[in-house]
Amino acid sequence: MYMRELSDKDIANLLLNAGTVFIRPDEPFTWASGIKSPIYCDNRLILSDIKTRGLIETALIRAIVTYVPGYDCLMGTATAGIPHAAIISHIVIAPMGYVRPGAKDHGRENQIEGQIHSGDRVVVIEDLISTGGSVLAAVEALREAGATVLGVAAIFNYNLKESAEKFEKADIKVVSLSNFDAAVDVAVNAGLISPEDKERLLRFRDNPRDESWMKA
């Protein structure tokens, strides 16, 4: 059965309804980097929601086919990108592997798991992009292995200027199903946050290391 293409706000609404995106401007989350964030996106929860998972994987496949076609294999980022890469590769019948944050200190000491050959055209599957550091480390590892990285396909992007500049410098195309701005707009329209909260959230997006946004 044909399913219409979902917009970034459709996906944001899907994630909010599935409880994978949390918005708490008055009780911010702390990222691993130490940044205080009013939004936390836990896309691992998608895996437990069969309907949402099916819609997300279908949307990811469409995005890949449309914006980064011609791939030889898919590579997930460890760990959250791995299941999505595995599901998609099974549907489209494509080779799949994943990239660790660093090489193992035992066995074959691999950083890249699965077969990768010099010249392979790869799409990296990521669950979400914040500052962009982890997925760009995966891109660099794949490039060092001789692969051509066509781009990164992600479920959610925080739309941070820092990450956009990093991807531009690395000459990497990024395709995201949804993003920070779309989630904020949907949350305001649904009455989950106030217009005043929206202004605070946008100040965070513009400069996440400036914590003045936390002041009402």
C-alpha positions in Angstrom: 0.0 0.0 0.0 1.3 3.5 -0.9 2.3 5.7 2.0 2.7 9.4 1.4 6.1 10.9 2.1 6.4 12.3 5.6 7.6 15.8 6.3 10.0 16.7 9.1 7.1 17.9 11.2 5.2 14.6 10.5 8.2 12.7 11.8 8.5 15.1 14.8 4.9 14.5 15.7 5.4 10.8 15.3 8.4 10.9 17.7 6.7 13.1 20.2 3.6 10.8 20.2 5.8 7.7 20.6 7.5 9.3 23.6 11.0 9.3 22.1 11.5 13.1 22.2 11.4 14.8 25.6 11.1 18.6 26.0 11.9 19.9 29.5 13.1 23.6 29.4 12.7 23.9 33.1 14.5 20.6 33.9 17.2 20.3 31.2 19.0 17.1 30.4 22.8 16.8 30.5 24.6 15.5 27.5 27.8 13.4 27.7 29.6 16.6 26.6 28.2 18.4 29.7 25.9 20.6 27.6 22.5 21.3 29.3 19.8 20.7 26.8 16.0 21.3 26.9 15.4 18.5 24.5 16.4 14.8 24.8 15.8 12.4 21.9 15.9 8.7 22.8 15.4 7.0 19.5 16.2 3.6 21.0 12.6 3.6 22.1 11.6 3.4 18.5 12.7 -0.2 18.4 10.0 -1.2 20.9 7.2 0.5 19.0 6.5 -1.7 15.9 4.3 0.9 14.1 6.6 3.8 14.7 9.6 1.7 13.8 8.1 0.6 10.5 7.3 4.2 9.5 10.8 5.4 10.5 12.5 2.7 8.5 10.4 3.4 5.5 11.1 7.1 5.7 14.8 6.4 6.1 14.8 4.2 3.0 13.0 6.9 1.0 15.5 9.5 2.1 18.5 7.3 1.2 17.1 6.5 -2.2 16.3 10.1 -2.9 19.3 12.0 -1.5 22.2 9.5 -1.3 21.5 6.8 -3.9 24.0 4.4 -5.5 25.4 2.9 -2.3 27.2 -0.5 -2.1 26.6 -1.0 1.6 25.1 0.6 4.8 27.1 1.2 7.9 25.5 1.9 11.3 27.1 3.9 14.1 27.6 2.1 17.4 25.4 1.6 19.1 22.1 3.3 18.3 22.6 3.4 14.5 23.2 -0.4 14.3 19.6 -1.7 14.5 18.3 0.7 12.0 21.1 -0.1 9.5 20.4 -3.8 10.1 16.6 -3.5 9.5 17.1 -1.3 6.4 19.8 -3.5 4.9 17.4 -6.5 5.3 14.6 -4.7 3.6 16.6 -3.4 0.6 18.9 -6.5 0.5 22.2 -4.7 0.9 25.4 -5.5 2.8 25.7 -4.0 6.3 28.2 -3.4 9.0 28.9 -0.9 11.8 31.6 1.4 13.1 32.8 1.4 16.7 33.9 4.7 18.4 37.4 3.2 18.4 39.3 0.0 17.6 38.8 -3.0 20.0 41.7 -3.8 22.2 41.4 -7.5 21.7 40.8 -10.1 18.9 41.3 -8.6 15.5 41.2 -5.1 17.0 38.6 -3.9 14.5 36.9 -0.5 14.5 34.8 -1.4 11.5 32.7 -4.6 11.8 31.5 -6.3 8.6 33.2 -6.4 5.2 34.3 -3.1 3.7 36.4 -2.9 0.5 38.4 0.0 -0.9 36.1 2.0 -3.2 32.9 0.8 -1.7 30.2 3.5 -1.6 28.7 3.8 1.8 25.8 5.5 3.5 26.2 5.9 7.3 23.0 5.4 9.4 22.8 7.5 12.6 20.0 7.8 15.1 20.6 11.4 15.9 23.1 14.2 15.4 24.0 16.7 18.1 27.5 18.1 17.8 28.3 15.7 15.0 31.6 14.4 16.5 30.7 10.7 16.8 29.3 10.2 13.3 32.2 12.2 11.7 34.6 9.9 13.6 32.8 6.9 11.9 33.1 8.7 8.5 36.8 9.2 9.0 37.3 5.5 9.9 35.5 4.5 6.7 37.5 6.9 4.6 40.7 5.6 6.1 39.6 2.1 5.1 39.2 3.3 1.5 35.4 3.7 1.4 33.6 6.6 -0.3 31.1 7.9 2.1 28.1 9.2 0.1 26.4 10.8 3.2 24.8 10.3 6.5 21.1 9.5 7.0 19.8 10.3 10.5 16.5 10.2 12.2 16.9 13.4 14.2 19.2 16.5 14.0 19.6 19.1 16.7 20.3 21.7 14.0 23.4 23.0 15.8 25.6 25.4 13.9 28.6 23.6 15.2 27.6 20.3 13.6 26.6 22.0 10.3 30.1 23.6 10.1 31.8 20.3 10.8 29.9 18.5 8.1 30.6 21.2 5.6 34.3 21.1 6.4 34.3 17.3 6.0 32.3 17.6 2.8 29.6 15.2 4.0 26.0 15.4 3.0 23.5 14.9 5.8 19.9 13.9 5.5 17.7 14.0 8.5 14.1 12.9 8.8 13.3 15.5 11.5 15.0 18.1 13.5 15.0 20.4 16.5 13.1 23.2 14.8 10.3 20.9 13.6 10.0 19.3 17.0 9.7 22.7 18.7 7.1 23.9 16.3 5.0 20.8 16.7 5.3 21.0 20.5 4.1 24.6 20.5 1.1 23.8 18.2 0.2 20.8 20.4 0.3 23.0 23.5 3.1 21.0 25.0 5.3 24.1 25.5 4.5 27.8 25.4 5.6 30.3 22.8 7.9 31.8 25.5 9.5 28.3 25.9 10.0 28.2 22.2 12.1 31.3 22.3 14.3 29.8 25.1 14.7 26.6 23.1 15.8 28.5 20.0 18.4 30.4 22.0 19.7 27.1 23.2 19.9 25.9 19.5 21.8 29.0 18.5 24.4 28.7 21.3 24.1 25.5 23.4 27.1 26.3 25.5 25.5 29.6 26.7 23.2 28.6 29.5 21.4 31.9 29.7 18.5 30.3 27.8 17.6 28.5 31.1 16.4 31.8 32.6 12.7 32.2 32.0 
